[in-house]
Amino acid sequence: MSSTPPTEALLWTARETAKALSICPKTLWALTRSGRLPAVRIGRGVRYDVADVRAFVESAKGSSVNDS
């Protein structure tokens, strides 16, 4: 009997994404609505691509906190 190794999730739920970013779900929805963080809709569910979340973090590193 062969067992397959565990794989990293490709998509995170909103709760998992908010927790990974250390933000509240309302902030996550605001980022999604503004288009700053893309989401994947599967049926009625919304998921976030792990690669998109990482890209968002990298792009946020280039922004100054004081930018308006």
N, C-alpha and C positions, 0 to 999 in steps of 0.2 A: 504494500500500500504506500503510495507516494503522497507526501503532503506538500502543499505549495507554501512558499514563504509568505509571511504577511507583507502586504503592499501598503505604501503610503496612500492616504486618501487623496483623490484628485479634486474633490469638492468638499467644502465645509458648509455646515448649516449657518444660519445667521448667528445663532448662539455661540457656536464654535469660533466663528470669525470675530465677533465682538470680544470674546474672551481672549483670543490670540492677540488682538490689537490693544487689549486693556482699555476698551471704551464701552460705553453703554449702548444697548441696541438702538436707542433713538439717534445717537450720533452715527451709527452704522447706516441706518435708513437715510439719514440726511446725506451722507457721502454717496450712497447709491442713487438717490433721487437726483443729485447734482451731476451725476455722471463721473465723479472722481474715482469711484470704485465700481467696476462692472460686476453685474450679477448674471447668473444663469437661471432661467426659469424652466423648471421641469414640472409640467402639470401645474398644480397650484403652489408648488414649493419654490422657494428661492434658495439658491446655493451660490457659493463664492469659490472661484477657481483659486487654488492655493498659489499658483504662479502670479495671478493678478494681485492677490493680497501682498505678496512679496514685492512686486513691482511698485505697488502703491507706497509701501514703506520706503523703498529706495528713493522714489521721487519725493517723498516727504522729507527725506534727509537733506535734500538740496534746498528746501524752502526754509526761510528764516521764520521763527516764531513771531517776530515783530512785523512781518510783511502784511500789508492790508490790501 
